[in-house]
Amino acid sequence: ITLKDEQDAITDEEIFGTIKHEIGNILRGPDGFFDLLPDFLTENQISLTKPIVNILGAESVGEMIKLSQRNINQVNAILENMKGILSSDQKYFNPDRQELRSYIKKRLNNEIKNGEAECYVGVHGEFSKTKNIFAEIDTIQFEYIIRNIATNAIRHGKNEDKLKLIVNIKSLEDLIEIHFLNDGLPFPADFGKEEFIGFGKKHGGSKGSGLGGYLISRIVNNHHGTLDILPGGISVKIPEADKTISVQTNVDILITIPKKQ
């Protein structure tokens, strides 16, 4: 966001505020509709526990209503924080202490719909035992990172099998490494960090704008961290019921942040 010096000129900040206001007006309609929908369904003998689609593990009608309401809240939260993400203005940056494993797992569960992927969040490669690593993060800004990486992996990286999304958190002396891995289609051989974070850059037949990676990079910078695209090929062992499966990952996006801001 840049502020123009010309007297009486409309600033980018004012334009952004107008867009935010108009989108907010539009969202009031569906927001009110979802508030009324449970009573309507109950009156018409439609159970809120009925699965929305005939797929094992699919969300119920009631869960999808709640998810839609959360999505509306997420849009409002993104609009509220976009100015801070883009301007790096400290007054928009509000980090607090978070236990990363449970925070990331909850955010991933909010993004995965109708069994699109299986998610695993571990600490130092352990996925069955509970270990806690804490860091200071702006939760709303960081939520965008998780949402963007997860949704793009599902939309663009999914192969014939159900995608496995894996997050492995590592605690170093003063830093925390967060590896976002999946076993979907790998990035092209000539696709690296600069292509990932380059705003407006497209790669091959990609339909994306490049905005997602660009904003992730800005959020990481706001957290005084680093972002890297590492070579895929890491094998991760995941405990599942009474057995352990080995997942051959093809994508590894590494975000490193300090423990304290």
Contacts in CASP RR format, 6 or more apart in sequence:
PFRMAT RR
TARGET T0000
AUTHOR 0000-0000-0000
METHOD contacts of the structure
MODEL  1
ITLKDEQDAITDEEIFGTIKHEIGNILRGPDGFFDLLPDFLTENQISLTK
PIVNILGAESVGEMIKLSQRNINQVNAILENMKGILSSDQKYFNPDRQEL
RSYIKKRLNNEIKNGEAECYVGVHGEFSKTKNIFAEIDTIQFEYIIRNIA
TNAIRHGKNEDKLKLIVNIKSLEDLIEIHFLNDGLPFPADFGKEEFIGFG
KKHGGSKGSGLGGYLISRIVNNHHGTLDILPGGISVKIPEADKTISVQTN
VDILITIPKKQ
1 12 0 8 1.000
1 13 0 8 1.000
1 16 0 8 1.000
1 83 0 8 1.000
1 86 0 8 1.000
1 87 0 8 1.000
2 11 0 8 1.000
2 12 0 8 1.000
3 11 0 8 1.000
3 12 0 8 1.000
3 13 0 8 1.000
4 10 0 8 1.000
4 11 0 8 1.000
4 12 0 8 1.000
13 83 0 8 1.000
16 82 0 8 1.000
16 83 0 8 1.000
19 79 0 8 1.000
20 79 0 8 1.000
20 80 0 8 1.000
23 75 0 8 1.000
23 79 0 8 1.000
24 76 0 8 1.000
24 79 0 8 1.000
27 72 0 8 1.000
27 75 0 8 1.000
27 76 0 8 1.000
30 68 0 8 1.000
30 72 0 8 1.000
31 69 0 8 1.000
31 72 0 8 1.000
34 65 0 8 1.000
34 68 0 8 1.000
34 69 0 8 1.000
34 72 0 8 1.000
35 69 0 8 1.000
37 65 0 8 1.000
38 48 0 8 1.000
38 62 0 8 1.000
38 65 0 8 1.000
41 47 0 8 1.000
41 48 0 8 1.000
41 61 0 8 1.000
42 48 0 8 1.000
46 61 0 8 1.000
47 61 0 8 1.000
48 60 0 8 1.000
48 61 0 8 1.000
48 62 0 8 1.000
48 65 0 8 1.000
49 60 0 8 1.000
49 61 0 8 1.000
49 62 0 8 1.000
50 60 0 8 1.000
50 61 0 8 1.000
51 57 0 8 1.000
51 58 0 8 1.000
51 59 0 8 1.000
51 60 0 8 1.000
51 61 0 8 1.000
52 58 0 8 1.000
52 59 0 8 1.000
52 60 0 8 1.000
52 61 0 8 1.000
52 63 0 8 1.000
52 64 0 8 1.000
52 114 0 8 1.000
53 114 0 8 1.000
55 114 0 8 1.000
55 115 0 8 1.000
57 114 0 8 1.000
57 115 0 8 1.000
58 114 0 8 1.000
58 115 0 8 1.000
59 67 0 8 1.000
59 113 0 8 1.000
59 114 0 8 1.000
67 110 0 8 1.000
67 113 0 8 1.000
70 110 0 8 1.000
74 143 0 8 1.000
74 147 0 8 1.000
77 140 0 8 1.000
77 143 0 8 1.000
78 140 0 8 1.000
78 144 0 8 1.000
80 140 0 8 1.000
81 92 0 8 1.000
81 138 0 8 1.000
81 140 0 8 1.000
81 141 0 8 1.000
81 144 0 8 1.000
83 89 0 8 1.000
83 92 0 8 1.000
84 92 0 8 1.000
84 93 0 8 1.000
84 141 0 8 1.000
84 222 0 8 1.000
85 92 0 8 1.000
85 141 0 8 1.000
85 144 0 8 1.000
85 215 0 8 1.000
85 218 0 8 1.000
85 219 0 8 1.000
85 222 0 8 1.000
86 215 0 8 1.000
86 218 0 8 1.000
88 218 0 8 1.000
88 221 0 8 1.000
88 222 0 8 1.000
93 138 0 8 1.000
93 141 0 8 1.000
93 222 0 8 1.000
94 138 0 8 1.000
94 140 0 8 1.000
95 136 0 8 1.000
95 137 0 8 1.000
95 138 0 8 1.000
95 223 0 8 1.000
95 261 0 8 1.000
96 136 0 8 1.000
96 137 0 8 1.000
96 138 0 8 1.000
96 139 0 8 1.000
97 134 0 8 1.000
97 135 0 8 1.000
97 136 0 8 1.000
98 134 0 8 1.000
98 135 0 8 1.000
98 136 0 8 1.000
98 137 0 8 1.000
98 139 0 8 1.000
99 132 0 8 1.000
99 133 0 8 1.000
99 134 0 8 1.000
100 133 0 8 1.000
100 134 0 8 1.000
100 135 0 8 1.000
100 137 0 8 1.000
100 169 0 8 1.000
100 176 0 8 1.000
100 178 0 8 1.000
101 121 0 8 1.000
101 122 0 8 1.000
101 123 0 8 1.000
101 130 0 8 1.000
101 131 0 8 1.000
101 132 0 8 1.000
101 133 0 8 1.000
101 169 0 8 1.000
103 137 0 8 1.000
103 139 0 8 1.000
104 121 0 8 1.000
104 146 0 8 1.000
104 167 0 8 1.000
104 169 0 8 1.000
104 178 0 8 1.000
105 119 0 8 1.000
105 121 0 8 1.000
105 167 0 8 1.000
107 143 0 8 1.000
107 146 0 8 1.000
107 147 0 8 1.000
108 119 0 8 1.000
108 121 0 8 1.000
108 146 0 8 1.000
108 150 0 8 1.000
108 165 0 8 1.000
108 167 0 8 1.000
109 119 0 8 1.000
111 146 0 8 1.000
111 147 0 8 1.000
111 150 0 8 1.000
111 151 0 8 1.000
112 119 0 8 1.000
112 150 0 8 1.000
112 154 0 8 1.000
112 165 0 8 1.000
115 162 0 8 1.000
116 154 0 8 1.000
116 158 0 8 1.000
116 162 0 8 1.000
116 163 0 8 1.000
117 150 0 8 1.000
117 153 0 8 1.000
117 154 0 8 1.000
117 158 0 8 1.000
117 162 0 8 1.000
117 163 0 8 1.000
117 164 0 8 1.000
117 165 0 8 1.000
117 182 0 8 1.000
118 162 0 8 1.000
118 163 0 8 1.000
118 164 0 8 1.000
118 165 0 8 1.000
119 150 0 8 1.000
119 164 0 8 1.000
119 165 0 8 1.000
119 166 0 8 1.000
119 167 0 8 1.000
120 127 0 8 1.000
120 164 0 8 1.000
120 165 0 8 1.000
120 166 0 8 1.000
120 167 0 8 1.000
120 236 0 8 1.000
120 238 0 8 1.000
121 127 0 8 1.000
121 166 0 8 1.000
121 167 0 8 1.000
121 169 0 8 1.000
122 131 0 8 1.000
122 166 0 8 1.000
122 167 0 8 1.000
122 168 0 8 1.000
122 169 0 8 1.000
123 131 0 8 1.000
123 132 0 8 1.000
123 133 0 8 1.000
123 168 0 8 1.000
123 169 0 8 1.000
123 170 0 8 1.000
123 171 0 8 1.000
124 131 0 8 1.000
124 168 0 8 1.000
124 169 0 8 1.000
124 170 0 8 1.000
124 171 0 8 1.000
125 168 0 8 1.000
125 236 0 8 1.000
125 237 0 8 1.000
127 238 0 8 1.000
127 239 0 8 1.000
128 239 0 8 1.000
133 169 0 8 1.000
133 171 0 8 1.000
133 176 0 8 1.000
134 259 0 8 1.000
135 176 0 8 1.000
135 257 0 8 1.000
135 258 0 8 1.000
135 259 0 8 1.000
135 260 0 8 1.000
136 259 0 8 1.000
136 260 0 8 1.000
136 261 0 8 1.000
137 223 0 8 1.000
137 257 0 8 1.000
138 219 0 8 1.000
138 222 0 8 1.000
138 223 0 8 1.000
141 219 0 8 1.000
141 222 0 8 1.000
141 223 0 8 1.000
142 219 0 8 1.000
142 223 0 8 1.000
144 215 0 8 1.000
144 216 0 8 1.000
144 219 0 8 1.000
145 216 0 8 1.000
145 219 0 8 1.000
145 220 0 8 1.000
145 255 0 8 1.000
148 212 0 8 1.000
148 213 0 8 1.000
148 215 0 8 1.000
148 216 0 8 1.000
149 180 0 8 1.000
149 216 0 8 1.000
149 253 0 8 1.000
150 165 0 8 1.000
152 212 0 8 1.000
153 163 0 8 1.000
153 165 0 8 1.000
153 182 0 8 1.000
153 184 0 8 1.000
153 251 0 8 1.000
154 163 0 8 1.000
156 185 0 8 1.000
156 206 0 8 1.000
157 163 0 8 1.000
157 182 0 8 1.000
157 184 0 8 1.000
157 185 0 8 1.000
157 251 0 8 1.000
158 184 0 8 1.000
158 185 0 8 1.000
159 183 0 8 1.000
159 184 0 8 1.000
159 185 0 8 1.000
161 183 0 8 1.000
163 182 0 8 1.000
163 183 0 8 1.000
163 184 0 8 1.000
164 182 0 8 1.000
164 183 0 8 1.000
164 184 0 8 1.000
164 238 0 8 1.000
164 247 0 8 1.000
164 249 0 8 1.000
165 180 0 8 1.000
165 181 0 8 1.000
165 182 0 8 1.000
166 179 0 8 1.000
166 180 0 8 1.000
166 181 0 8 1.000
166 182 0 8 1.000
166 183 0 8 1.000
166 236 0 8 1.000
166 238 0 8 1.000
166 247 0 8 1.000
166 249 0 8 1.000
167 178 0 8 1.000
167 179 0 8 1.000
167 180 0 8 1.000
167 181 0 8 1.000
168 178 0 8 1.000
168 179 0 8 1.000
168 181 0 8 1.000
168 236 0 8 1.000
169 176 0 8 1.000
169 177 0 8 1.000
169 178 0 8 1.000
169 179 0 8 1.000
170 176 0 8 1.000
170 177 0 8 1.000
170 178 0 8 1.000
170 179 0 8 1.000
171 259 0 8 1.000
174 258 0 8 1.000
174 259 0 8 1.000
175 256 0 8 1.000
175 257 0 8 1.000
175 258 0 8 1.000
175 259 0 8 1.000
176 256 0 8 1.000
176 257 0 8 1.000
176 258 0 8 1.000
176 259 0 8 1.000
177 254 0 8 1.000
177 255 0 8 1.000
177 256 0 8 1.000
178 254 0 8 1.000
178 255 0 8 1.000
178 256 0 8 1.000
178 257 0 8 1.000
179 230 0 8 1.000
179 252 0 8 1.000
179 253 0 8 1.000
179 254 0 8 1.000
180 251 0 8 1.000
180 252 0 8 1.000
180 253 0 8 1.000
180 254 0 8 1.000
180 255 0 8 1.000
181 232 0 8 1.000
181 234 0 8 1.000
181 236 0 8 1.000
181 249 0 8 1.000
181 251 0 8 1.000
181 252 0 8 1.000
181 253 0 8 1.000
182 249 0 8 1.000
182 250 0 8 1.000
182 251 0 8 1.000
183 247 0 8 1.000
183 248 0 8 1.000
183 249 0 8 1.000
183 250 0 8 1.000
184 250 0 8 1.000
184 251 0 8 1.000
185 250 0 8 1.000
186 232 0 8 1.000
186 250 0 8 1.000
186 251 0 8 1.000
187 229 0 8 1.000
187 251 0 8 1.000
188 203 0 8 1.000
188 204 0 8 1.000
191 203 0 8 1.000
191 229 0 8 1.000
192 229 0 8 1.000
193 227 0 8 1.000
193 228 0 8 1.000
193 229 0 8 1.000
195 201 0 8 1.000
195 203 0 8 1.000
196 213 0 8 1.000
196 217 0 8 1.000
196 227 0 8 1.000
196 229 0 8 1.000
196 253 0 8 1.000
197 213 0 8 1.000
197 214 0 8 1.000
197 216 0 8 1.000
197 217 0 8 1.000
197 227 0 8 1.000
198 210 0 8 1.000
198 213 0 8 1.000
198 214 0 8 1.000
198 217 0 8 1.000
199 209 0 8 1.000
199 210 0 8 1.000
199 211 0 8 1.000
199 214 0 8 1.000
200 209 0 8 1.000
200 210 0 8 1.000
200 211 0 8 1.000
200 214 0 8 1.000
201 210 0 8 1.000
202 208 0 8 1.000
202 209 0 8 1.000
202 210 0 8 1.000
216 227 0 8 1.000
216 255 0 8 1.000
217 227 0 8 1.000
220 226 0 8 1.000
220 227 0 8 1.000
220 255 0 8 1.000
220 257 0 8 1.000
223 257 0 8 1.000
223 258 0 8 1.000
223 261 0 8 1.000
224 257 0 8 1.000
224 258 0 8 1.000
224 261 0 8 1.000
225 255 0 8 1.000
225 256 0 8 1.000
225 257 0 8 1.000
225 258 0 8 1.000
226 255 0 8 1.000
226 256 0 8 1.000
227 253 0 8 1.000
227 254 0 8 1.000
227 255 0 8 1.000
227 256 0 8 1.000
228 253 0 8 1.000
228 254 0 8 1.000
228 256 0 8 1.000
229 252 0 8 1.000
229 253 0 8 1.000
229 254 0 8 1.000
230 252 0 8 1.000
230 253 0 8 1.000
230 254 0 8 1.000
231 252 0 8 1.000
232 249 0 8 1.000
232 250 0 8 1.000
232 251 0 8 1.000
232 252 0 8 1.000
233 248 0 8 1.000
233 249 0 8 1.000
233 250 0 8 1.000
233 252 0 8 1.000
234 249 0 8 1.000
234 252 0 8 1.000
235 246 0 8 1.000
235 247 0 8 1.000
235 248 0 8 1.000
235 249 0 8 1.000
236 246 0 8 1.000
236 247 0 8 1.000
236 249 0 8 1.000
237 244 0 8 1.000
237 245 0 8 1.000
237 246 0 8 1.000
237 247 0 8 1.000
238 244 0 8 1.000
238 245 0 8 1.000
238 246 0 8 1.000
238 247 0 8 1.000
END
